[in-house]
Amino acid sequence: MIKVAIVEDEAAAAAALEECLMRYEPNTGEKFSVTRYDSAEKLLQDAHDSFELLFLDIKLPGMNGLEAAKRLRRRDSSALIVFVTSMAQLAVYGYEVEAADYIVKPLVYESFALKMKRIVRRLLNGRRHPVSVCSAEGVHVFDASKICYVEVIGHHLIYHTDDGDVDVCGKLSEAEKELAPYGFALCNRCYLVNLGRVGKVEGDYVMLEGQKLLVSRRKRREFTEKLSRYVGGGGVN
C-alpha cells in the first residue's frame, strides 16, 4: 500500500488526480491509499511522516505548496513530493525541496503515467527491506538496496554489498526467493543481480558498478524481460 496525500484546493482537479492514480494502480502491483486536503495548513496539522508520496498544488490559498514542502523537509520528512501546477515555470523551485517531479494542469493521463513509472520506481526502491544472514562472524543485517549481487561458490553465498563482502553458507535458490520481491534476478546459475544496480547489458554480459557478469544463454530471455519490467516500473514478477 502506497500512502498518498493530494493537497489541492480545486475539488475537480483533486478528483482528476485521484482518478489518474486509480487508473494507474494496476501497473504498480500495489494499492494507493489517498487522503485529500484542500489546504497546506490542514496537511501540516495532520501529517506525521506517514505519507510516502505527496501531490502538492503550488498555488494554494493561504500557505502555498512550496512553503508547505519546505516545512515538511524541516521536519525531516522523506516523502516524495510532486508539485502540481498550471504554470510549468513555477516548478523550477522544486529543487529547493528535492521534489521528485512536477505535473502540469490540466492532467493528461498518458503524460501522468510516464512520470509515475519513474516516481513509483524511486519510491519502492527507497523503501527499507532489511535482510538478515548468518556468517561465521555472527549475524549481519543490511538493507536489500545495499546488495549489488549475490554469488554462489560451492555451498557458500557471497553477498557483495556496499559495506563489503559477507560469506555465508546457503543456497542461491533460497536467496533468490527472499530477494526477488526487491528487484533481484538471476543472470546465470551463479549470480543473483540487483536490477537497480545494472548499468547496461552488452552482448553476453551485464555491467553493474565496475563488475562484469556473464548472462547465460539459458537465463538471457528471462533476465532481460525482468530487467525491462523493472526499468518500466512494473515490478519484477
C-alpha positions as CSV (number, residue, x, y, z in Angstrom):
1,M,0.0,0.0,0.0
2,I,1.4,3.4,-1.1
3,K,0.1,6.2,1.2
4,V,-0.6,9.3,-0.9
5,A,-1.7,12.9,0.1
6,I,-3.3,15.2,-2.5
7,V,-3.2,18.8,-1.5
8,E,-5.4,20.7,-3.9
9,D,-8.0,23.4,-3.3
10,E,-9.9,22.8,-6.5
11,A,-12.2,19.8,-6.0
12,A,-12.3,18.9,-9.7
13,A,-8.6,18.9,-10.0
14,A,-8.1,16.8,-6.9
15,A,-10.7,14.3,-8.2
16,A,-9.0,14.1,-11.6
17,L,-5.6,13.4,-9.9
18,E,-7.1,10.7,-7.7
19,E,-8.8,9.2,-10.8
20,C,-5.4,9.0,-12.6
21,L,-3.9,7.3,-9.6
22,M,-6.6,4.7,-9.5
23,R,-6.3,4.2,-13.3
24,Y,-2.5,3.7,-12.9
25,E,-2.8,1.4,-9.8
26,P,-2.7,-1.9,-11.8
27,N,0.7,-1.0,-13.1
28,T,2.3,-0.9,-9.7
29,G,1.2,-4.2,-8.2
30,E,0.2,-2.1,-5.1
31,K,-2.8,-0.1,-4.0
32,F,-2.8,3.7,-3.4
33,S,-4.3,4.9,-0.1
34,V,-5.3,8.5,-0.9
35,T,-6.1,11.3,1.5
36,R,-7.2,14.7,0.2
37,Y,-6.6,18.1,1.7
38,D,-7.8,21.5,0.4
39,S,-5.1,23.5,2.2
40,A,-1.4,23.2,3.1
41,E,-2.3,24.1,6.7
42,K,-4.5,21.0,7.1
43,L,-1.8,18.8,5.7
44,L,0.8,20.1,8.2
45,Q,-1.6,19.7,11.1
46,D,-2.3,16.1,10.1
47,A,1.0,14.9,8.6
48,H,3.2,12.9,10.9
49,D,5.5,11.4,8.3
50,S,3.0,8.7,7.3
51,F,2.7,9.7,3.7
52,E,5.1,8.3,1.1
53,L,4.0,10.4,-1.8
54,L,2.7,14.0,-1.8
55,F,1.0,15.8,-4.7
56,L,1.2,19.5,-3.8
57,D,-0.5,22.2,-5.7
58,I,1.9,25.2,-5.8
59,K,-0.8,27.9,-5.7
60,L,-2.9,27.3,-2.7
61,P,-5.0,29.7,-0.6
62,G,-3.0,30.8,2.5
63,M,0.3,28.9,2.6
64,N,1.5,27.8,-0.8
65,G,2.7,24.4,-1.8
66,L,6.4,25.4,-1.9
67,E,6.3,26.8,1.7
68,A,4.5,23.7,2.9
69,A,7.2,21.5,1.3
70,K,9.9,23.4,3.0
71,R,8.3,22.9,6.4
72,L,7.9,19.2,5.7
73,R,11.6,19.0,4.9
74,R,12.5,20.8,8.1
75,R,10.5,18.1,9.9
76,D,12.8,15.6,8.1
77,S,10.0,14.2,6.0
78,S,11.3,11.7,3.4
79,A,8.1,11.7,1.4
80,L,8.5,12.1,-2.4
81,I,7.0,15.4,-3.4
82,V,5.4,16.1,-6.8
83,F,4.3,19.6,-7.5
84,V,1.1,20.2,-9.4
85,T,0.8,23.5,-11.2
86,S,-0.9,25.2,-14.2
87,M,2.3,27.3,-14.7
88,A,5.2,25.0,-15.5
89,Q,7.8,27.7,-14.9
90,L,7.0,27.6,-11.2
91,A,8.2,24.0,-11.0
92,V,11.8,25.1,-11.2
93,Y,11.6,26.0,-7.4
94,G,11.2,22.3,-6.7
95,Y,15.0,21.8,-6.4
96,E,14.9,23.7,-3.1
97,V,12.9,20.8,-1.5
98,E,14.3,18.0,-3.6
99,A,11.0,17.5,-5.4
100,A,10.7,14.3,-7.4
101,D,8.9,15.8,-10.3
102,Y,6.0,18.2,-11.3
103,I,2.7,17.7,-13.2
104,V,1.1,20.4,-15.2
105,K,-2.7,21.0,-15.1
106,P,-5.0,20.1,-16.7
107,L,-3.9,16.5,-16.3
108,V,-3.4,14.2,-19.3
109,Y,-3.3,10.6,-18.2
110,E,-0.6,9.5,-20.7
111,S,1.8,12.1,-19.5
112,F,0.9,11.4,-15.9
113,A,1.6,7.6,-16.4
114,L,5.0,8.2,-17.9
115,K,6.1,10.3,-14.9
116,M,4.6,7.8,-12.4
117,K,6.7,5.0,-13.7
118,R,9.8,6.8,-12.5
119,I,8.2,8.2,-9.4
120,V,6.9,4.8,-8.2
121,R,10.1,3.0,-9.0
122,R,12.1,5.6,-7.0
123,L,9.6,5.3,-4.1
124,L,9.7,1.5,-4.0
125,N,13.5,1.4,-4.3
126,G,13.7,3.8,-1.4
127,R,11.8,1.6,1.0
128,R,13.8,-0.3,3.5
129,H,13.9,-4.1,3.1
130,P,16.2,-5.5,5.9
131,V,18.0,-8.7,5.1
132,S,19.5,-10.9,7.8
133,V,22.2,-13.5,7.2
134,C,24.4,-15.6,9.5
135,S,28.1,-16.0,8.9
136,A,31.0,-17.3,11.0
137,E,31.4,-13.8,12.4
138,G,27.8,-13.6,13.5
139,V,24.5,-12.1,12.3
140,H,24.6,-9.4,9.6
141,V,21.7,-7.2,8.9
142,F,21.7,-4.9,5.9
143,D,19.1,-3.4,3.5
144,A,18.4,-5.2,0.3
145,S,19.2,-2.0,-1.6
146,K,22.8,-2.2,-0.3
147,I,23.4,-5.6,-2.1
148,C,25.0,-5.3,-5.5
149,Y,24.8,-9.0,-6.3
150,V,24.9,-12.4,-4.6
151,E,27.4,-15.0,-5.8
152,V,27.4,-18.8,-5.1
153,I,30.6,-20.7,-4.7
154,G,30.1,-24.3,-3.8
155,H,27.9,-24.3,-0.7
156,H,28.7,-20.7,0.1
157,L,26.9,-17.5,-0.8
158,I,28.9,-14.2,-1.1
159,Y,26.8,-11.2,-0.6
160,H,28.6,-8.3,-2.4
161,T,27.4,-5.2,-0.5
162,D,28.2,-1.6,-0.3
163,D,29.9,-2.3,3.1
164,G,32.0,-5.3,1.9
165,D,31.5,-9.0,1.2
166,V,29.7,-11.3,3.5
167,D,30.3,-15.1,3.2
168,V,27.6,-17.4,4.5
169,C,26.5,-21.0,4.0
170,G,23.4,-21.3,1.9
171,K,21.7,-22.0,-1.4
172,L,21.2,-19.4,-4.2
173,S,17.6,-20.6,-4.7
174,E,16.8,-19.6,-1.1
175,A,18.4,-16.1,-1.6
176,E,16.5,-15.7,-4.9
177,K,13.2,-16.5,-3.1
178,E,13.9,-13.9,-0.4
179,L,15.3,-11.1,-2.7
180,A,13.2,-11.5,-5.8
181,P,10.4,-9.1,-4.5
182,Y,13.0,-6.4,-4.1
183,G,14.2,-6.3,-7.7
184,F,16.7,-9.2,-7.9
185,A,17.1,-11.7,-10.8
186,L,19.4,-14.5,-11.8
187,C,21.6,-13.7,-14.8
188,N,23.1,-17.2,-14.6
189,R,23.2,-20.1,-12.1
190,C,26.0,-18.4,-10.2
191,Y,24.8,-14.7,-9.8
192,L,21.7,-13.1,-8.4
193,V,21.8,-9.4,-9.5
194,N,20.2,-6.3,-8.0
195,L,18.4,-4.9,-11.1
196,G,18.7,-1.4,-9.6
197,R,22.5,-1.6,-10.0
198,V,22.5,-2.6,-13.6
199,G,24.3,-0.1,-15.9
200,K,23.7,-1.9,-19.2
201,V,23.5,-5.3,-20.8
202,E,26.1,-5.7,-23.5
203,G,26.4,-8.9,-25.5
204,D,26.7,-11.8,-23.1
205,Y,27.4,-9.6,-20.1
206,V,25.6,-7.4,-17.6
207,M,27.5,-4.4,-16.3
208,L,27.0,-3.2,-12.8
209,E,29.2,-0.7,-11.0
210,G,32.5,-1.9,-12.2
211,Q,31.5,-5.6,-12.3
212,K,31.0,-7.6,-15.5
213,L,28.9,-10.7,-15.0
214,L,28.0,-13.3,-17.6
215,V,24.4,-13.7,-18.7
216,S,23.9,-17.3,-19.6
217,R,22.1,-18.3,-22.8
218,R,19.5,-20.2,-20.7
219,K,18.8,-17.2,-18.5
220,R,19.1,-14.3,-21.0
221,R,15.5,-14.0,-22.1
222,E,14.1,-14.2,-18.6
223,F,16.7,-11.9,-17.2
224,T,16.2,-9.2,-19.9
225,E,12.4,-9.4,-19.5
226,K,12.6,-8.9,-15.8
227,L,15.1,-6.0,-16.3
228,S,12.7,-4.4,-18.8
229,R,9.8,-4.7,-16.4
230,Y,11.8,-3.3,-13.6
231,V,13.0,-0.3,-15.6
232,G,9.5,0.3,-16.8
233,G,8.2,0.5,-13.2
234,G,6.0,-2.7,-13.4
235,G,8.0,-4.8,-10.9
236,V,9.9,-8.0,-11.5
237,N,7.4,-10.7,-11.0
